[in-house]
């Protein structure tokens, strides 16, 4: 958007683009998310994949990302990320914009600051680029009168008792974002027929609910459920984890019981209150089959809500056996320089270091793989690329750790090396490596996979995609995983992908692969357990020791299945690559946009009568 372009021309430009694509309702999607600028987790990957998908770019005329401004530090040109374009910023005195007066009025009314511009979204492998608009609002000093007025309306209309949660900044900042966010959309000409507020997780729900309180704006609202927050908490906190919960869920569904009847009142948790309020929106996108069931478990009103299964997409990158072999050789060179031996197989797990990822299950499988590989006369190394910290460790620290204590082969507790959670996980790895001979584990507690981020012993030409392209097996045996894009990122490179049955992507694989499945994916069922008694209370009584014993039995069967399917020859690996790419194409973001997202948006557009425009 040109800085000197009059507002009427801005609106005409969007309408012209819509007309150019055919006479139809112009569609604007406003994604409310904490990852509007920086990718911090799964939602950032979803935005990256969806917004750059072909059918999305063809059918959605305008995309806006709305988010709080998390920091006022740093230069203006860095606020919207690398290559971002800041068109207006009251924080930085960048005020030369045709909407400056409209923004100034919003700032004065709500006591906020506004940053507006565009950011770059680039699909990492194909390089496809989109430049969505971004609105960042600093709500730290927001006027309380309009905030309290909104809280009253949210309680009156939806029963959302903000007074219980306003001491939580996670709750408060997104309530404060709602009204000035909607006002900015009005100023931008985006609060009109054909505009959808897409609330990504609990963070976007206050804005979507506030939109329902403004019928004159003609906005449609969608909750994009990337997880079900109260369910995650229950699964992570109970010693029986998924083995307990999904058995309980199935029995509760048969008996018509909801979460409060089984696990007690959850409304002390603000995320639960917000997610339950999503029933008031026009539609919910649930990213996995289990998420659909989990949402309906929240109560009878949610059971009647319009919830659509809307999987996430995965990357579909065409590669050759030679390219995969080159990446693998690069990793083998690295491991040989670190460990002194060159492994035959490369196993990987790229993930966040959180309880839900079930990383101890990888160690359990590796225990049994060690026995099998020894009999075969082969060896493997599992690279776990994971950390608890938000950003990469400084290169100077990495080089010092390399020099002083042989990082990442050796680790020491305390920064800049191991956090407490990393130390606990590394203790399990040390115990395994002390016993194993043919199946070792290397823990790299640093995101990134190149010489700049991981030290000088890594090959100079190593890139992050080598860990995807060179992998023989990618693990992802989570205890709670609403979808799991990372589990399948190596699929089109011919990796054998190992996941748990509760991963949302497992249902997608089964859907596209058909009843016979695919040799490229192993789905481990850690919920196929029978408690005594076989009742809800029986499963809720599962102890840690009982669950760990069952985990061990599943790990043995997973290891046996891996050994059956590991490619032994170049031809077998090439076949894995062909099958993986064919499967990934059927699960790509282009498919998600064309078969799931766009039809749902079109259906909502047709089903609801819009009256006038803001």
PETAHU-V399165 format. One record per helix or strand of 2 or more residues. SS is the DSSP state (H for helix, E for strand). FROM is the first residue (numbers start at 1). TO is the last residue. Records with the same first field share a line. If there is no record, write none. Layout:
# PETAHU-V399165
SS: FROM-TO / FROM-TO
This chain:
# PETAHU-V399165
H: 7-20 / 42-51 / 54-59 / 76-78 / 100-110 / 144-158 / 162-164 / 169-187 / 201-212 / 215-217 / 229-237 / 241-255 / 259-263 / 270-280 / 289-296 / 300-303 / 321-339 / 355-357 / 360-376 / 395-405 / 420-435 / 451-454 / 464-469 / 486-488 / 491-493 / 504-513 / 536-540 / 544-565 / 570-585 / 589-607
E: 28-32 / 62-68 / 85-89 / 113-118 / 121-122 / 129-130 / 133-138 / 195-200 / 220-225 / 283-286 / 307-309 / 345-350 / 380-385 / 439-444 / 473-476 / 496-500 / 521-524
